[in-house]
């Protein structure tokens, strides 16, 4: 028996098997995509509110927050670490910010609840979306005077 011709008797290659495997894989993927759209599973994926802000003077006594891009948010507010919104006493500008270019300056006289000043604490800039969803954009700190 000649070893050279013993393995050359079969004219068929592996390509029909690979072809069948690829066709089955494509069918499964296509069925998954169609099933996702038909069952509406893609509708349940929600986005978070986004916006662009700049913070000048982080960790100083005068911090300026500017809304550079409203993105998908309806407004942008500033809250403390407990989620309490900052009172407008001692704030230069309007909160919440609703338009691009709006700016708010916080200083040592700004109060959280009318009595507690902001100095020495960390705060979050939060984007509020159309459905009320909120996402933290950035944190900053106001230094003690």
C-alpha positions as CSV (number, residue, x, y, z in Angstrom):
1,X,0.0,0.0,0.0
2,X,1.3,3.4,-1.0
3,X,0.9,6.0,1.8
4,X,0.8,8.8,-0.7
5,X,-2.3,7.5,-2.5
6,X,-4.0,6.2,0.6
7,X,-5.0,9.7,1.8
8,X,-5.8,11.0,-1.7
9,X,-8.8,8.7,-2.4
10,X,-11.3,11.1,-1.0
11,X,-12.2,13.9,-3.4
12,X,-14.4,15.7,-0.9
13,X,-12.9,18.5,1.2
14,X,-13.9,19.9,4.6
15,X,-15.6,22.9,3.0
16,X,-19.2,21.4,2.9
17,X,-19.1,20.9,6.6
18,X,-17.8,24.4,7.2
19,X,-20.5,25.8,4.9
20,X,-23.3,24.0,6.8
21,X,-21.9,25.3,10.2
22,X,-21.8,28.9,8.9
23,X,-25.3,28.7,7.5
24,X,-26.7,27.4,10.8
25,X,-24.8,30.2,12.7
26,X,-26.1,32.9,10.4
27,X,-29.7,31.5,10.8
28,X,-29.4,31.6,14.6
29,X,-28.1,35.1,14.7
30,X,-30.8,36.3,12.3
31,X,-33.5,34.7,14.4
32,X,-32.2,36.4,17.5
33,X,-32.2,39.8,15.9
34,X,-35.7,39.4,14.4
35,X,-36.9,38.0,17.8
36,X,-35.6,41.0,19.6
37,X,-37.4,43.5,17.4
38,X,-40.6,41.5,17.3
39,X,-40.8,41.1,21.1
40,X,-39.8,44.7,21.7
41,X,-36.9,44.0,23.9
42,X,-34.9,46.8,22.4
43,X,-37.4,49.4,23.6
44,X,-36.6,48.7,27.2
45,X,-33.1,50.0,26.9
46,X,-33.1,53.5,28.3
47,X,-30.5,56.2,28.0
48,X,-29.3,58.4,30.8
49,X,-29.4,62.2,30.6
50,X,-26.2,63.8,29.3
51,X,-25.0,67.4,29.2
52,X,-21.7,69.2,28.9
53,X,-20.5,71.5,31.8
54,X,-17.3,73.2,32.7
55,X,-16.2,74.0,36.3
56,X,-13.8,76.9,36.9
57,X,-12.2,77.2,40.3
58,X,-12.7,73.7,41.6
59,X,-11.6,73.5,45.3
60,X,-11.5,77.3,45.7
61,X,-13.9,79.7,47.4
62,X,-15.5,80.9,44.1
63,X,-16.6,78.1,41.8
64,X,-18.3,78.8,38.4
65,X,-20.3,76.1,36.7
66,X,-21.1,76.8,33.0
67,X,-23.5,74.7,30.9
68,X,-21.7,74.2,27.5
69,X,-24.1,71.7,25.9
70,X,-27.6,70.7,27.0
71,X,-27.3,67.3,25.3
72,X,-30.3,65.0,26.2
73,X,-31.0,66.8,29.5
74,X,-33.8,69.2,30.1
75,X,-32.0,70.9,32.9
76,X,-28.8,70.8,35.0
77,X,-28.8,71.2,38.8
78,X,-26.3,71.2,41.6
79,X,-26.8,68.9,44.6
80,X,-24.9,68.0,47.7
81,X,-23.7,64.4,48.5
82,X,-27.2,63.6,50.0
83,X,-29.0,64.7,46.8
84,X,-30.3,68.0,48.2
85,X,-30.5,70.8,45.7
86,X,-28.6,74.0,46.4
87,X,-30.7,77.0,47.4
88,X,-30.3,80.1,45.2
89,X,-29.2,82.3,48.1
90,X,-25.8,83.6,47.4
91,X,-25.8,82.2,43.8
92,X,-25.0,84.4,40.9
93,X,-27.1,82.9,38.0
94,X,-30.2,80.7,37.9
95,X,-30.6,77.2,39.1
96,X,-31.5,74.8,37.5
97,X,-29.7,75.8,34.3
98,X,-31.9,75.3,31.3
99,X,-30.0,76.8,28.3
100,X,-26.6,76.5,26.8
101,X,-24.2,79.2,28.1
102,X,-26.0,79.5,31.4
103,X,-23.6,80.0,34.2
104,X,-23.8,79.8,38.0
105,X,-21.2,81.1,40.5
106,X,-21.0,79.7,44.0
107,X,-19.0,81.4,46.7
108,X,-18.6,81.3,50.5
109,X,-22.0,83.0,51.0
110,X,-24.0,80.4,49.0
111,X,-26.2,78.4,51.2
112,X,-27.6,74.9,50.9
113,X,-30.8,75.2,52.9
114,X,-30.8,78.9,53.8
115,X,-28.4,78.4,56.7
116,X,-25.6,76.0,55.9
117,X,-22.8,77.4,53.7
118,X,-21.2,75.3,51.0
119,X,-17.6,75.7,52.1
120,X,-15.5,72.6,52.6
121,X,-18.0,70.1,51.0
122,X,-18.2,68.2,47.8
123,X,-21.1,68.7,45.3
124,X,-22.4,67.0,42.2
125,X,-23.6,68.5,39.0
126,X,-26.6,66.5,37.9
127,X,-28.3,66.3,34.5
128,X,-32.1,65.8,34.6
129,X,-33.6,64.1,31.5
130,X,-37.1,64.3,30.0
131,X,-38.4,61.3,31.9
132,X,-37.0,62.6,35.2
133,X,-33.9,60.3,35.1
134,X,-30.9,61.9,36.6
135,X,-27.2,61.3,36.0
136,X,-24.2,62.8,37.7
137,X,-22.0,64.7,35.3
138,X,-19.2,65.9,37.5
139,X,-18.3,66.6,41.1
140,X,-16.6,69.6,42.6
141,X,-15.6,71.0,45.9
142,X,-16.0,74.5,47.5
143,X,-13.1,75.4,49.7
144,X,-13.5,77.1,53.1
145,X,-12.9,80.8,53.0
